[in-house]
Amino acid sequence: MSKQNSGSSRGKKDDVLMNEDIRAAELRVVSEDGEQFGIITRAEALAIAEEKGLDLVLISPDAKPPVAKVMDYSKHRYEIEKKKKEAKKNQKKVDIKEIKFSCKIAENDVAYKVKHAREFLEKGKHVKLRVFLRGREMSNPELGVEVLQKVWPMLEDAGHLEKDAHQEGRYITMYITPLKK
């Protein structure tokens, strides 16, 4: 058994049964490199793990008989954490910038906001265009759709339409993603 996991070795974060915590009388035991020890008693399995200086980890508790593996559990956990960190590092974080319009927006304001949306798309950010419907505008949501349909042709060359104008509560929303380079 490794020094770190001797005695009661149940970790706080993970609910893995190992060493003395395993209660099954008989186990099918496999080594780290795939060597089969067959179906042996718990005491024999613990002795094998002790002899090799490794841990006995319960892999499949529901099997008949339960399957245990002789391995260095702390090393195994470290490898899993390392893989998780590597996967997280390779993930691409998507920035979504939101630009709000109103139904009664002036043409020069539309042009100004479109200029900002174009800058965001050129920087590789996703853009969410939203029209907020106030008061009685809720009864005519097509006014908000018209505003976004007026904006889309101005951004067509800079982005790809991910989601067309659709209503989400009091908002009419449209998603635009940057063009692939």
Summary of the structure (lengths in Angstrom):
residues: 181
radius of gyration: 29.9
end to end distance: 53.6
largest distance: 81.9
contacts: 500
relative contact order: 0.11
helix: 37%
strand: 31%
